[in-house]
Amino acid sequence: MNKKVAILSDIISLKKNLSKDLIDTYYQVKHVNDALITLGYDVVKLKFDLNLKKLNQKINKLNPLFIFNLVESEDKILLAPTFLESIKMPFTGASYSTIVITTNKVIMKNMIIRQNNKLMKTPIYIDQDSKNLNFKKEKKFIIKPIEHHSSINILGSSIINSKNSQEVKSKLKENKKKNNMNFFAEEYIDGREFNVAVLNNKILPVQEIEFINYPEEKPKIVCYKAKWDENSFEYQNTPRKYDFIKKDKKILDGLIKSSLICMELFKLDSYARIDYRVNKNGVPYIIDINANPCLSTDSGFFAACQKNKMTYENMIKEIIDPVLKNININKKGENYENK
């Protein structure tokens, strides 16, 4: 039986001056590699670059059973599943169609808004194409990159107050000029933050990101420091929480109902994480959908798996099982056609 597996990633070696989120990608590859070896596979790491012809030749020569897709950089995250689908190579994680509509937060939000479902909400937003409006009262917004995850360029200063959308658009232009990427503004939900991890159409234990010791004037958001800077106040005061009081049952039920609809709408049938803000009335709002979230050993996704009594190897096995099942189904179909 073929036990060869290739891990495909844009980061397979440590280099100088890598940002902390890219260093995390390297360790994610290492952790998955070790788990696959433990599960009995012969593993080869392949770097995903833009020389697709050469990459295709390597894959053909290797002839892996499947590819574990860990391509995450914004300039390649859409290209990787497109390429793998085009060469009919089985791979883990989300399909191209799911990646394309969840990576772009504006597309994702518009899909949710069009559903007009009371159980699935997302905050209103402003981008450069939005109509110019004056607000009845000053609104608070958070400025976010449209196509970047990992809290890239989300800072404490990303929270702004504005009386009209023209002012907001001016801020979007400033951020684009400064960071060379497109931004949008999402209405800031003053409340609590939750993550819902899903694996093979199952919802894992809900986790809350707490904001401990935050001064009243400090925005309670998971900014870049909170995710990546271990020495920062933000990182040290945003622990994960899984145990809830009876009073939170309504919130948890709302998160689960919303996530079930979200899973079907966006075809989150492999592994994913849905991020929420819950307002002071207990209403959950989807703020991000991360198909193929980070799988490093200190990631929130693995933490949810651990809460569900899964080891790291169990989690990886769960991720690859549907791929193996589809491979076996296809093989049976081929054998039947050849009879």
N, C-alpha and C positions, 0 to 999 in steps of 0.2 A: 504493500500500500504506500502511495506517495505521501510522505510526511514533511515535504518541503513547504515552508511558508516564508513569504517575503514581507518585511515591514517596510512600508513606503512612507518617507517623511522628508520634509525640507530641511530638517536639522538632525543629522546623525552623528555629529562630532562637536566637541566643545572648541570654541574659538574665542580669541580675545575680544573684549568689548561687546559681548552679547548682552542684550538687556535681560532682566530677570525672568520675564515671561518666555523668552526664547531659550534660556537655560533650563527652564521648567520643561519645555518641549523635549529637550535632549534627554532629561531624566525620565520623562514619560516613555520615550522610545526604549530606554534601558530597562525600565520596569516591565514593559510589555514583552520585550525580548526574553527576559529571565523567566517570566511566567509561561511563555510558550515553550521554552526549553523544558521547564518542569512538567508541562503537560505532554511532553514526548515528541515535540516537533523539531525538525532541523531548520534553523532560522537564518535568514540572510537579510541584512539591512540594505535597502536601496535608497539613494538620494533622489528626490523628485526635483528635477530642474526642467528647463524648457527644451532640452534636446530629447524630444519624445521618441524620435526614431531610434536613437541609441538605447533609450530606456526600454523600448519595446523589444529590441534585440536581446537585451539582458534578461528580460522576463521570459521570452521564448526559450532562451538557452537554459534558464533555471527551471522552467516549467513547474511553478509552484502550485500547490493545491488551491491556495487562495492568497490574497494580499490583505494584510492588516493595514488599513488606511489611517495614517496619522499625519497627513498633510494639513497644516493649520494656517500658514501665512496667507494674508488677505489677497495677495497677488496670485496664489496658486490653489487656494481652497476649492474654487469652482472647477478649475482645470483638471484636478486629480480624478474626481469621480467621472467627469466627462470622458477622459482618456481611458479609464478602466472599463467603463461601459462600452466604449467604442471597440475595444479589443476583446470584449466578452470575457473579461477576467473576473471571477468572483472576488468580492471584497467586503470587508466589514463596514459597519456604520451606515450613515444615511446616503441615499441616492443623490444624484445631481439635482433633481427637481426639488428635493427637500432642502438641500444645502443652499440653493439659489434663493429660495423664498424666505429662509430664516437668517441668512447672513446679512441681507439688506433689511435693516430694521423698519424702514419706511414701507417697503413692500409687505413685510410681516404685519405691521400695524394696520395697513389698509385692508388686508385679508380679514383680519379680526373685526374691523369696523363694519365691513360689508356683510358679515354674518348677522349682525344686529341681534345677537343672542345675549339675553340678560345675564346668563351664567358665565359669559366670557367677555371681559372688558379689557381695554388698554387705554392709557391716558391720551388726551388730545395732544396734537403735535403741530409744529410749524416748521416748514422747510422753505427753500427759496421759491418754490412754486405755489405756496399757500397765498390765499387772498389777504390783502392788507385790512386789518381789523383793529378797532379800538375796543378795549375791554371795559366792562362796566366798573370793574375795580382792578387794582393792580394784581397781576398773576405772577406766580413763581414758576420758573422753568429750570430744567437741567439740560445743559448743552452736551450732546453726545455725538461721537462719530457714527455715520450711517452704516459703515461696513466693517467695523472693527469690534471684536469682543475683548475679553480679558481686562476690561476697564481702562483700555488704552486712552490716554488724554482725557480721563475723567478725574477732575481735581475738586478740591473744596471750592475753588473759584468758578467751577462750572455751573453753580447755582446762581441764577440772576432773577431780579424782579423787573417787571416791565408793565407799562400801561397800554402798549399796542404792539402789533406784530412787526411793524417797521423797525422798531428798536431791536426786536429779537433777531430779525434778518441781518441787521447790521453786525450783531455779535457773531452770527454764523459766518459772515464774510471775514471778520477778523480772525476767527479760529481757522478757517480754511487757509487764509494767507499765511498764518503763523505755522501751521502744522502740515500743510500740503495734503489735506484730505477733506472730504465733504462731511458736514455736520448737520444735525437737525436739533430742534428744541422740543423736549417733552415736558408736559406739565408735571411739576414736582408733586408727588403724592406724599404728604406729610404723615408718616405712620411707621409701620413695621415692614421688614423685608424678609421674604421667604423664598426658598428654593424647593422645587419639586423635581426629583430625579425619576426618570422612567427607563425601564429596561425590558425589552421584548414585550411591549404592550402591558407591562405591569408597573404600578406606581410604587416607588420605594418610600420609606419613612420620610415624612415632610421635615425639613429643617428650617429653622429661623436663624437669621444673622442678627445677633444682638448688638446694640450700641451702648457699651458700658462706659460710664464716667465721661460721657460727652457733655461739654458745656452747652447750655441752652442755645447759644448763638452759632454753634458748630453744626453744619449740615450732616444729617445722619444718612450717609450714602456709602456704598462700597466703592470707594475711589481706587486709583491705581496703588496708592500706598497701602491701603487696607488689604489688597490682594497679594502684593509682592514685596513690600519693604518690612522685613521681620523686625527691624529695630524701631519702627515708627509707632507713634501713639495709636494710629488707626488700625494697624495690624494687630497689636496687642490687646485692643479693646473691642474687637468684633468677633467674639467666639460663636461657634455653631451651637444651636440648642435643639434638642429633640423631644424633650419632655414638656408637656403642656398641661395647663389646668383645665377643669371642666368648662370654664367660661370660654375657652378657645375652641370648643368643639364646632361651633357654627363657622368659624373662620376656616378650620381645617376641612370641613365638609365642602365649603365654597371653593377652596383651593383644589381639592380632588375633583369636584364636578367640572370646574373650569379646565383642569389638565386633561381629563378624559376627552372633552370636546376638542381641545387643542391637539391632542395626539392624533385624532382622526383627521382633522382638517389639514395638518401639516405632514401627515404620514410619518409620525415619529415612532416607527415600528422597530427600531434597533435600540440605540441608547441616546439619551438627550437629557437636558436640564432646562426647566422653565423657571424663570425668575419673576417674582411678584413683589409689588408694594401693596400693602393693605392699609386703607385709610382708617380714620378714627371711628368710622361707622362699621368697620369690619368687612368692607367690600374689597375683594382682591382685584388688582389690575396687573395684567401681563406687561412687563417692561422689556423682557428679552427671552428669546428662545435660542438655546445653544445646542444644535445637533452636533454629535461627536464632541462632547465636552472633554476637558482634560482628564486623563486617566492616571496621573501620577499618584503615588501612594499617599500624598497629603492633600489630594483634591477633594472637593466637596462631593463629587460623584462617588468616589470610593468610600468616603465617610458614610454616605447613605447606604451603600452596599454592606458595609461593616455593621451598621445598625440593623440590617436585615440578616445578620449572622452569616455573611459571606466572606471568605478569604479573598485575597487579591486574585489567586489562581481561579477560584470559583467564578469571580466576576468576568475574567477573560474568557473562561469556558462558556459562560452564558452569552457573551457577545459573539463568539464564533459558532455556536451551535446552530443558529438559523442558516448561516452560510453553508455549513456542512450538510444540513438537511436539504437545501436547495440543490447542492451539487449532486447528492444522491438521487433526488427526484429527476434531475436532468439526465443523469446516467441511465436511469431506468427507462426514461422516455426514449433515449437514443437506442437502447437495446431492443425496445419494443418495435421501433421503426425499422431496425435492421433484420427483424425476423421475417 
